[in-house]
Amino acid sequence: MPRFNDTFMREVRERLLVEPANVDPSLFPSLENLSAGFLFDAIPRPRMDEPCEIVSIPFAPRTTRYLSKEEIKVRVFLTEWNAAWEAGSLRHQMFLNRIPRSLSWLGNHRGRNIAFAPLETPDNYHRYVPLYHLIPAQTLQRFGLPLVEKGFWPHWTERSWLNELLPRDFEHRLSQAFAFHIWPLLMRGSGLRAFSRDDSIRVLSHNLDYWLPYADMVVRSRLDQFPRASCNSKSLRDLMREARSDAPPGVSVNRPRKGGNVWSGVEEALIVTKELVEAADKTGGLRALIDVVRSHRVEEDFSSKWSTLAKILREGCTESEPRSRYRSSSSEIRCLYTAQPLSYTKICFGRIFWGCYRPRSGASSFVFGAAPHVSAISRRHWVTRITRLFQRQ
């Protein structure tokens, strides 16, 4: 990483970051959009288009404030391409003769709806802007991430110096912070730590590239509600009339939409996060995926153990019997045994928990499995109930 003088970096920090003491929950986090009306008079839009694919374009890390002509040309092209987000796959025709040499590979992907994000370092902040700016300040600080004042979607503003303020393991920290943020909407009533690190649902919550397309969809759907720039001159009205008459079937031509806040503040960011989960469920079958993972795990964990559990329900087992005889290989149930037969209600408590319990009144032991979706509070509640059951025996 290049080093810059302290004065310059202090100016960058003051311009791009928010001090924790100055965070306003009604304004942070936030995501903004700049209107394409600053660059285009009219935007074509296909009535049917493919979902957007986000491609990271690598750049060499900046070591100076100045850019070469070729670098400027590429960055201006990316700005204009991203600003015309409404055009989708039609951007290949809009910019047919203006594609820089270094991006000539675009010609092999005509008809694809592609957006760009610059990749100047492995940090990849610009790729995950819509996810980063859904996370509250406290969560960002919890995982050692800086408080970037506001995000812009799509990318078309120069913020290269921000990379100097990000931790080297930025993407790892961001995946942890985002999983911590979205987890309560995925598994209500259970903590993230209740699941092992390699659990499928936990891995899914950390996968930024899984959530990114749905975040992009949510941003676009919100921007579709923004009003369009007005035709406030005769020349614009004539231009729009001519463009609409020449538009091919399946393509509409309109003025660009106005810009503004896509969301602002903690409360609205939480609403957008819920919209993100709904989009993932509607388009990608998120809930069905979670149910399949959970049911598969339960079926796999218990399918070979029902006979053993039935035996315990009918007869009980003594503490002297080998513990391994009733041990499951999964984290759902480790072992379950007691000196006396238990009713079905009592045995159900054993399916909830994990650990070892020995009541004070006797030598009987009760080792119970833990379903990871049960919260710590619920566990303490059921431990109390199990204790009372044993004391009454």
N, C-alpha and C positions, 0 to 999 in steps of 0.2 A: 504494500500500500504506500502511495506517495505521501510525503510529509509536507505540510504547508505551515506557514508561520501562524502563531497563535492568534494574532489580530484577525487574519482572514477567516480562520475557523470559528472564532468567536462571532463574527458577523454572520457566518452561515448558520451557526446554531441559533442565534437570535431571530433569524429570518424564517427558519424552517421548523423549529421545535417550540414546544410549549413547556414552560416550567411547571412542575407538579403543583406548586402552590397557586398557580394562576389558571388551573383547569376549571372550566365552566361546564357542568354536566349537561346544560341545555345546548351547548355548542360543540362539545367534544364527546365522541368522535364525529366526524363529518366527511361527506364525499360531495364534490362539486362537479358540475359539467359546464364546459364552455361551449357556447353556441357555435355551430358550424356556419352561421350567418356571417361571421367575421371573414370567412374565406370563400363561401359559395353563395351565389344568388338563388340557386335551385338545386334540389337533391332528388335524383330518381330513387324509387324504392320498389323492389319486386314484391308482388303480393304473396308469393311463396318463396321461402329461402331456407337454406340449411342453417343449423345452429353455428354460431361463431366459434372458430378455432383460434386460440391465442398462441402466437409464435414468438419466442424470445429471439431477438437479434443481438448477437454478441458484438460488443464494442471493446476496444482496448481501454483500460482505465485511463482517465484523464490526469495528466501531470501538469497541465497549463490551462490558463483561462481561454486560450485561443484554439480554434479548430481549423483544420485544413478545408479547402474548398469542397473536396469530395465528401468529407464528414458532414459539412453543412448541408450539402445536397441531399445526402441520405436522411439526415434528421428532419429536414423540411419535408421530404417526401413522406416519412413516417407520420409526421404531424398531420399533413393533409389527408393521407389515407385513413388514419384513425378518426379524424374529425368527420369524415363522410361515413360514419357508422351506419346510418340509415340505408345507404345504398347496398350494403351487404356484398354479395358476389358481383354486383354490377360495377364495383370499383375497378375490376380488371379492365373494363372498357373505358371507364373514366380516365384512367391513368396509363392507357396502353402505350403511349409514346413518351412517357416520362419516368419509367422505371429505371432506377440507377443500375449500373452494370453489376454491382455487387449483389443486387437482388434480382438478377435475371432469371433465377430459378422460379420466380412467381409465374412465369409463362407456362410452366408445367402443371400448374394448379388452377387453371382458369375454371370458373364456376364454383370455386370454394370460397366460403365466407371466412376470411382471415383477418385477424387484427394483430397488431405488433406491440411488443413490449421490449424496450431496450434492456440488454443484459451487459452491464459494464463490469460487474464483479459477480462472484457466486452468490451474493446476497439475494438477488432476484426480487428486490422490493417492488419494482414497477409491475412485475407480473401479477403480484398478489395484492395490489392496492385495494380492490373492493373487499377483500377478506380482512386485511389489516385494519381498515377503517370502520369495521363493525365492532371492534373490541374496545371495551371501556378502558379508561386510563389506569384504573387499579389493576386490571388483569395484565395490561402491557408492562407495568412496573413490576408486577409479581414475577414475570418471566424475563426481566432485564432488557426490555425493549424501549427505545426512545419514544417520546410522545410527539409524533409528527403532527403539525398543526392541522392540516387538512389534506385530503387526497383528491386527485383529479382523475376523472374517467371520461372518455378513454385517454390514454397517455398521448399528450401532445405538448407538454411543457418541459422545459429543460430544468432538471433537478439533479444533475450529476453529482453535485457536491454532497448530497444527502448520503451517498454511499460511505463517505468518510466518517459518518456519525453512527453507522450501524455496526452491531457486533459481528464478528467473523462467522459465527454459527447462527446468523439471522434466521435462515429458513427453518432450522430445527426449533429455535425458540418460538417462532411464529406458529409452527404446527402445534406445539404444546399449548400456547396461549389460545389458539382458535379452538382446539379440542376442549379446553377448560371452559371456554365461552359457550360453545354450542351443546355441550354434553347434557345439561338439564333439559333441553328440548328433545333429546333423543331418548334418554333413559330417566324418566322422572322418578324421584324417590330413591335414586342410587348414586353413589359417588363414583367418580372416575377411578379412584384408587381401589375400588372393590373388584375391578377387572384386571386380569393379568395383562402385561404389556403386549403379549402376542395374541390377545383375544381379538377376534375378527372385527367386532363392533368398535373396540377401542382403536384398532389400526385404521378403520374407516374414518373415524372422527379426526384423526391426525393427518389424513391424506388431503393436502391442500389442492392438489390437482383434481381430486374428485369433486370438491365443492366449487372450484373456480368457474366451470361452465354454468352452473346454476346461479352463482352470484352475478355473472354476466347477464343471464336471462332476467333476473330480478331488476338489475339496473336498467336494462332496456325497456322492460315493461313499465317502470316508473317514469322513464323519460318519455315514453309514448303518451303520457298524460299531460306533458308540458304543451303549452300553446305554441303555435308556429309564428315565426316572424311575419310581420305584416308586409303587404305590398304597398308601400307608401309613396310610390311614384309611378307615373305613366309608363316609363321605360321598363320597370319591373313587371308591371301588369302585362305589357306586351310580350316581354320575354317569357313569362309563365304561360301565356296563351299559346305561343309558338311551340314551347317545349312540350306542352301537353298534347298538342295536335300531332307532334312528331313521335311521341312515345310509342313503343311497340306494345302489343297486347300483353297483359300481365304486369305492366309497369306503370306506376303512378308517379307524377312529378309534382313536388310541392316545395314551398319555402322551407328552409331548415327550421328545426324547433329551437325555441329559446333555451338558454342555459339557466342554471341556478343550482340550489342545493338538492341533491338527490335524497339525502337524509342529513339530519343534524341533531346531535344530542343523544344521550344514553337511551332514552325512552324510544325514540324513533328508530335507533339502531337495533334495538331489541325486536321491534315490529318487523324490521327488514330481515333480521335473522330468522324469525318465524316464517316469513315469506320464502326465505331461502330453503328452509326445511320442507315447506309445502311444495316448492318447485321441484326439489329433489325427489319428493314422494310422487308427485303427479307425472313427472317426465321419466324419472329413473327408477320408480318403484322402491323408494327408500324404506318405507315401513314394511313392505313385503320382504325386502332384503333382510332387515333386522329380525323380523319374525322367523324367517327361514334359518338364519344363523342361530337364533336362540333355540328354536324347536329342534334343529339338528343336533345342537349340543346336548339338550336335555334327553332327546331320544337316544343319542349315542352313549350318554353317561349312564342312563338308567336301564336300557334295554336288557342288559345282561345281569341286572341286579334285582329285578322285581321278585324273583323267587326267594332271594335272601331276605329282602324286606318283608315279604309275606310270612316267612318263617319267624322273623322277629315279632311281627304283629300277632301271630298265633301263639307262640311259645315263649318269646323272650330268649335271652341267652345270658349266661353267667359271665362275670368279669374274668374268670379263669380261662375261658375259651380264647384261642389265639385271635388277636386283634386283626391280623392280616386276612382272616377268613371273611371278614365283612368289609374290608377296605376297598373303596373304589379308586380307580386310577385317576379320576378327574377331580376338579376342585369343587364339584357340586356336593359330593358326599365322601368323606374320608372314612368314617367308621361310625357305626351306630350300635350300641349295646347297652343293656341294663340288666339288673338282677331280677326284675319282675316284668311280666308281660305289660305292654302299654296299649292303651286304646288307640284307635286310628287318629283321633284328634291330637293326642300326645306325640304320636310318631310324625305327624305332619310338621310339628315344630322342628323336628330333626332335619327335615329337608331344607330348612331355611338357613341354618347356621353352620358355622365352621369353627372348630376349636375343641377344647376339652373342658368338661364341666364336672365337678365332683361336689354333690350336695353336702352340707355340713352335718346333717343328721345321721349319715350312715356311710357305708363303704361303697354303695352303688355308684357307678359312673355313667355318664351320658356324654358320648362323643358325637357331635352332630356336624353334618355337612353344611356348607354355606353357599347359597345361591348368590352370585355376585351382584344381582340387581337389587338386593335388600340393603337399605342404608344402615349406617351404624346406629342411628337412633332406634330404628325398628329392631335391630338386633338386641339392644339393651332392653327394650320393652319385652321381647319374647323371652329373653333370659330370665327376667323377673317372673314371668308367667310359668316357665318351666320349673323354676326354683320352688314356687308355691305348689305345683303339682307333686313334686317329689316330697315336699314336706308333709303333704296330706296322705302320702302312702304309708 
